[in-house]
Amino acid sequence: MLLRPAEPADAMAIACVHVRSWQAAYRSLLPQDYLDQLRPEDRAHSYDFTHQDPGKPYTIVAVEGPLILGFATTMPSRDEDLPDHGELCALHVDPEQWGHGTGAALIVAARDRLVQRGFQYACLWLLKGNTRAARFYEIDGWAADGKHKSETMFGVMVQDFRYRRRLDAK
């Protein structure tokens, strides 16, 4: 497995991983009709892997040969109360790769990217009820900080909980 920055040509493959991971991970957490109608074609056009702006999302992909196994996206925190934090905006792995180390490699690379950008702390938002992801992040040293929000994400109302961690902690 190789980790590298996402490229514009990766958009459709990343969108396929994004959709498959949502359909598997959120099966009992989001309406099934919503998950069934997700299409990679609808997601792919929203990605921008061409910019060099440090204030915008930056995506790392895990690849094996021509296959994209997963991706992680980071940027400066969008939370007004955490202006000194980086943010892990997304970490999605193809369900066929769950438990094979792809997510662990991606989260280390994402944390390293945030440290390179000068952040000492990071946050992420986790969908309520996503116990598999909560365990994954907690093993990596993330902890819920008590903040939560409700938002409409891709047309569906969800509740998210914020997790944080110090980036230099092992």
C-alpha positions in Angstrom: 0.0 0.0 0.0 1.2 3.5 -0.9 0.0 6.8 0.5 0.0 9.8 -1.7 -1.8 13.1 -2.3 -5.1 12.8 -4.2 -5.0 13.9 -7.8 -7.8 15.1 -10.0 -8.0 11.8 -11.9 -8.8 10.1 -8.5 -12.1 11.8 -8.0 -14.4 9.0 -9.3 -12.5 6.3 -7.4 -12.5 8.3 -4.2 -16.3 8.9 -4.7 -16.8 5.2 -5.1 -15.0 4.5 -1.8 -16.9 7.4 -0.1 -20.3 6.0 -1.2 -19.5 2.3 -0.4 -18.2 3.2 3.0 -21.2 5.3 3.9 -23.6 2.6 2.7 -21.9 0.1 4.9 -21.0 2.2 8.0 -24.3 4.1 8.2 -26.7 1.3 7.3 -28.6 1.5 10.6 -27.8 5.2 11.3 -29.2 6.9 8.2 -32.4 6.2 6.2 -31.9 3.2 3.9 -33.6 4.9 1.0 -31.1 7.8 1.3 -28.1 5.4 1.4 -29.5 3.5 -1.6 -29.7 6.6 -3.8 -26.1 7.7 -3.2 -24.1 7.8 -6.4 -20.4 8.3 -6.9 -21.1 10.5 -9.9 -22.9 13.0 -7.6 -20.0 13.1 -5.2 -17.0 13.2 -7.6 -17.7 16.6 -9.0 -17.5 18.2 -5.6 -13.9 17.3 -5.0 -11.0 19.7 -5.7 -7.6 18.1 -5.8 -5.9 20.8 -7.8 -5.4 23.7 -5.3 -2.4 24.5 -3.1 -4.4 26.6 -0.7 -3.5 25.5 2.9 -6.9 26.8 4.1 -8.8 24.3 1.9 -9.2 20.5 2.3 -6.2 18.3 1.5 -6.8 14.7 0.7 -4.4 11.7 1.0 -5.2 8.4 -0.7 -4.2 4.9 0.1 -3.5 3.0 -3.1 -2.6 -0.5 -4.0 -1.6 -0.6 -7.7 -4.4 1.2 -9.5 -7.0 0.7 -6.7 -7.8 3.4 -4.2 -8.4 1.7 -0.9 -9.3 4.7 1.2 -8.8 8.4 1.8 -8.4 11.0 4.5 -9.0 14.7 4.3 -7.7 17.4 6.6 -7.8 21.2 6.8 -7.8 23.9 9.5 -10.7 23.5 11.9 -13.9 25.0 10.7 -15.1 25.4 14.4 -15.0 28.9 15.6 -14.2 27.8 19.1 -11.1 25.9 17.9 -9.2 28.3 15.7 -5.8 26.7 16.6 -6.9 23.2 15.7 -6.6 21.2 12.5 -9.5 19.1 11.5 -9.8 15.5 10.2 -12.8 16.2 7.8 -13.1 12.7 6.4 -11.6 9.2 6.7 -13.2 6.6 4.6 -12.0 3.1 3.7 -13.6 0.7 1.2 -15.5 -1.8 3.4 -13.6 -4.7 1.8 -10.4 -3.2 3.4 -11.8 -2.7 6.9 -9.5 -4.3 9.5 -6.5 -4.5 7.1 -4.6 -1.5 8.4 -5.6 1.0 5.7 -7.5 3.3 8.1 -4.6 3.1 10.6 -2.1 4.2 8.0 -4.4 7.0 6.8 -5.0 8.4 10.2 -1.3 8.5 10.9 -0.7 10.3 7.6 -3.5 12.7 8.3 -2.1 13.6 11.7 1.4 14.0 10.2 -0.1 16.4 7.6 -1.7 18.5 10.3 1.6 18.6 12.3 3.4 19.7 9.1 0.8 22.5 8.8 1.8 23.7 12.3 -1.1 22.3 14.3 -0.6 20.8 17.8 -4.3 19.8 18.2 -7.0 18.3 16.0 -10.7 17.7 16.0 -13.1 15.6 14.0 -16.9 15.1 14.0 -18.4 11.7 14.4 -22.0 10.6 13.5 -24.0 9.6 16.6 -24.2 5.9 16.8 -21.1 5.1 14.7 -19.6 2.9 17.4 -17.1 1.2 15.0 -15.6 4.6 14.1 -15.7 5.7 17.8 -13.6 2.7 18.8 -11.2 3.3 16.0 -10.6 7.0 16.9 -10.5 6.2 20.7 -7.7 3.6 20.1 -5.9 6.4 18.2 -6.1 8.7 21.2 -9.1 10.8 20.3 -11.7 11.6 23.0 -15.2 13.2 22.8 -15.1 16.7 24.2 -18.8 17.0 25.0 -19.7 19.3 22.0 -22.4 18.1 19.6 -24.4 19.5 16.7 -27.3 18.7 14.5 -26.9 19.5 10.8 -28.2 18.6 7.4 -25.7 16.6 5.5 -26.4 15.7 1.9 -30.1 16.3 2.6 -30.4 14.2 5.8 -30.5 15.6 9.4 -27.8 14.0 11.5 -26.3 14.5 15.0 -22.6 14.6 15.3 -20.2 14.5 18.3 -16.9 16.2 18.4 -13.6 14.4 19.2 -10.3 16.0 19.9 -6.7 15.0 20.5 -3.2 16.5 20.9 -1.2 15.7 17.8 2.2 15.0 19.4 0.7 12.4 21.7 1.5 8.8 20.7 
